[in-house]
Structures are given as structure tokens and as C-alpha cells.
Amino acid sequence: MLPEMRAGSRHWARTDLNVGGVATVPAMGDMNPWRRLRALGDWTLHWHDPLADARMGVTRYAARQISLRADLTWEQRRCTILHECLHAEHGPVLAGHYDRHENAVRRETARLMLPDVRAIGEAMAWARDNDEAAYELNVDAGVLRDRLRWLHPAERHYLTRRLEEI
């Protein structure tokens, strides 16, 4: 079993610049979800056995704990910890609103992890499939899939043009 980690007090701030409907910063390498966890302060990180709980991540509000499945890849850990941090930041959800909230968190996770549509276009242009593109972008395939699902029309137009070039 991996040790528990306690979040610290540093705060991570996101800069958002939008040029022509296309997000341009922060760059791919600028998102550090572990800093976001540290900014939560008194939340703790636990690792759970995949046989006991198959979910990639769990947010336990009352205990102020985030738990990640111990067998996740590096990319899955980065994406899942951000996803669970967003749940922690947003707080508990009222009964009947979970699906809508989950989609909002998935969308926000994808946008934070993959803000630059140009980098997505370059990875997709040379990759054999979305799994390889996700690996190149340092995210899991689910986050890339979510980012593509919720593209802004200008971003969709850019990607369509870029991928027609190959």
C-alpha cells in the first residue's frame, strides 16, 4: 500500500488566453494536477486496491480524501487526480444532479489538461490512433476523447483543416 499524502498550502493559478476562439495557454506541460491537490490544503490522497474498488478515483467529501486506484498509468494518475480535485473544489452534489455535474467536471478536466487545440492537432496528425495521440499529449485516452467531444466550433474547424492536410 502506498503512503497517504497530505495536500499543502501553495495555490496554483490558471492563466487563460483565448485568441480567435482557440485557447493558447497554458501550454501542455504547464498543468500540474499535483499542485492543484496541494492547494486543497487539508485533503489527503489515498491509494486503493483495484480489486476492492475498480473506479479510477473517488472523492470522499466527509473524510476530505481523494483515493486513486493503485494500478493507474502515469497519464491516468495525472488526469484522475485533477478530475477528483475538481470534484473536491466544487463540493458535494445534490441528489439527482450527479450526471450533469460529472459531465461538467469531465469537460473542465479535458479543457485544463488539453488547452491548446494546436497541440492536439499536431499529435493527431502523426499518431496512428487516439490512444497514441493521448500518450503524446500526456493524458489518458478518455480525457482526449472528452476534449474532442466538447470542442468549440472554431476548434473543431481548426482540427478538421489540420487533419485534412495529412
C-alpha positions as CSV (number, residue, x, y, z in Angstrom):
1,M,0.0,0.0,0.0
2,L,1.3,3.4,-0.9
3,P,1.6,6.1,1.8
4,E,-1.0,8.8,2.4
5,M,-0.1,12.2,1.2
6,R,-1.4,15.5,2.7
7,A,-2.0,18.5,0.5
8,G,0.0,21.6,1.2
9,S,-0.9,25.3,1.1
10,R,0.5,26.5,-2.2
11,H,-2.1,27.8,-4.7
12,W,-2.0,27.1,-8.3
13,A,-3.4,29.8,-10.6
14,R,-4.5,29.2,-14.2
15,T,-4.0,31.8,-16.9
16,D,-6.5,31.6,-19.7
17,L,-5.9,33.4,-23.0
18,N,-8.3,32.9,-25.9
19,V,-7.3,34.0,-29.4
20,G,-9.8,33.7,-32.2
21,G,-11.8,31.1,-30.2
22,V,-8.7,28.9,-29.7
23,A,-7.2,28.5,-26.3
24,T,-3.5,29.1,-26.4
25,V,-2.1,29.0,-22.9
26,P,-1.2,27.4,-20.6
27,A,0.9,25.0,-22.7
28,M,0.6,21.3,-22.5
29,G,3.3,20.9,-19.9
30,D,2.1,23.7,-17.6
31,M,-0.8,21.8,-16.0
32,N,0.3,20.2,-12.8
33,P,-2.6,18.5,-11.1
34,W,-0.5,17.6,-8.1
35,R,-0.1,21.3,-7.3
36,R,-3.9,21.6,-7.5
37,L,-4.1,18.8,-4.9
38,R,-1.6,20.6,-2.7
39,A,-3.8,23.7,-3.0
40,L,-6.7,21.9,-1.4
41,G,-4.9,22.1,1.9
42,D,-6.2,19.5,4.4
43,W,-7.3,16.9,1.8
44,T,-5.4,13.6,1.8
45,L,-4.5,11.3,-1.0
46,H,-5.0,7.6,-0.6
47,W,-4.3,4.7,-3.0
48,H,-6.9,1.9,-3.2
49,D,-6.6,-1.7,-4.4
50,P,-8.2,-2.2,-7.9
51,L,-9.7,-5.5,-6.8
52,A,-11.5,-3.7,-3.9
53,D,-12.8,-0.8,-6.0
54,A,-12.5,-0.6,-9.8
55,R,-13.1,3.1,-10.0
56,M,-10.1,5.1,-11.1
57,G,-10.7,7.8,-8.5
58,V,-13.0,8.6,-5.6
59,T,-13.7,11.8,-3.7
60,R,-14.8,11.3,-0.2
61,Y,-16.1,14.7,1.0
62,A,-16.8,14.0,4.7
63,A,-13.3,12.5,5.2
64,R,-11.7,15.1,2.9
65,Q,-9.9,12.3,1.0
66,I,-9.2,11.6,-2.6
67,S,-8.4,8.0,-3.5
68,L,-6.7,6.8,-6.7
69,R,-6.6,3.2,-7.9
70,A,-3.0,1.9,-7.3
71,D,-2.5,0.4,-10.8
72,L,-3.1,3.6,-12.9
73,T,-0.6,4.7,-15.5
74,W,1.2,8.0,-15.1
75,E,-1.2,9.6,-17.6
76,Q,-4.2,8.2,-15.8
77,R,-3.0,9.4,-12.5
78,R,-2.5,13.0,-13.7
79,C,-5.9,13.1,-15.3
80,T,-7.7,11.4,-12.5
81,I,-6.2,13.5,-9.7
82,L,-7.2,16.6,-11.5
83,H,-10.7,15.2,-12.0
84,E,-11.1,14.4,-8.3
85,C,-9.6,17.7,-7.2
86,L,-12.3,19.5,-9.3
87,H,-15.0,17.4,-7.5
88,A,-13.4,18.4,-4.2
89,E,-13.4,22.1,-5.2
90,H,-17.0,22.0,-6.4
91,G,-18.2,20.2,-3.3
92,P,-20.9,17.5,-2.8
93,V,-23.7,17.3,-5.4
94,L,-27.4,17.3,-4.7
95,A,-29.3,14.1,-5.3
96,G,-30.4,13.8,-8.9
97,H,-27.7,16.1,-10.3
98,Y,-24.7,13.8,-10.3
99,D,-24.7,13.0,-14.1
100,R,-24.8,16.7,-15.1
101,H,-22.1,17.5,-12.5
102,E,-19.9,14.6,-13.7
103,N,-20.1,15.8,-17.3
104,A,-19.2,19.3,-16.2
105,V,-16.1,18.0,-14.3
106,R,-15.1,15.8,-17.2
107,R,-15.4,18.8,-19.6
108,E,-13.4,21.0,-17.3
109,T,-10.7,18.3,-16.8
110,A,-10.3,17.9,-20.5
111,R,-10.0,21.7,-21.1
112,L,-7.5,22.1,-18.3
113,M,-5.4,19.1,-19.4
114,L,-5.6,20.0,-23.1
115,P,-6.0,23.7,-23.5
116,D,-4.1,24.1,-26.8
117,V,-6.0,22.7,-29.8
118,R,-3.0,23.2,-32.0
119,A,-1.0,20.7,-29.9
120,I,-4.0,18.3,-30.1
121,G,-4.0,18.7,-33.9
122,E,-0.3,18.0,-34.2
123,A,-0.5,14.9,-32.1
124,M,-3.5,13.6,-34.0
125,A,-1.8,14.4,-37.3
126,W,1.0,12.0,-36.8
127,A,-0.4,9.4,-34.4
128,R,-1.9,6.1,-35.6
129,D,-4.9,6.4,-33.3
130,N,-6.3,8.4,-30.4
131,D,-4.5,6.3,-27.8
132,E,-1.1,7.2,-29.3
133,A,-2.2,10.8,-29.6
134,A,-3.3,10.8,-25.9
135,Y,0.1,9.3,-24.9
136,E,1.9,12.0,-26.8
137,L,-0.2,14.7,-25.0
138,N,0.5,13.2,-21.6
139,V,-3.2,12.4,-20.9
140,D,-5.3,9.3,-20.9
141,A,-7.5,8.4,-23.9
142,G,-10.7,9.2,-22.0
143,V,-9.6,12.8,-21.5
144,L,-8.6,13.3,-25.1
145,R,-12.0,11.8,-26.1
146,D,-13.8,14.2,-23.8
147,R,-11.8,17.2,-25.2
148,L,-12.8,16.2,-28.7
149,R,-16.4,15.7,-27.7
150,W,-16.7,19.2,-26.3
151,L,-14.7,21.2,-28.9
152,H,-15.7,24.8,-29.5
153,P,-16.8,25.2,-33.2
154,A,-13.7,27.2,-34.0
155,E,-11.5,24.4,-32.5
156,R,-13.4,21.8,-34.5
157,H,-12.9,23.8,-37.7
158,Y,-9.2,24.1,-36.9
159,L,-8.8,20.4,-36.3
160,T,-10.7,19.5,-39.4
161,R,-8.5,21.7,-41.5
162,R,-5.3,20.5,-39.9
163,L,-6.2,16.8,-40.3
164,E,-7.2,17.3,-44.0
165,E,-3.6,18.4,-44.6
166,I,-2.2,14.9,-44.0
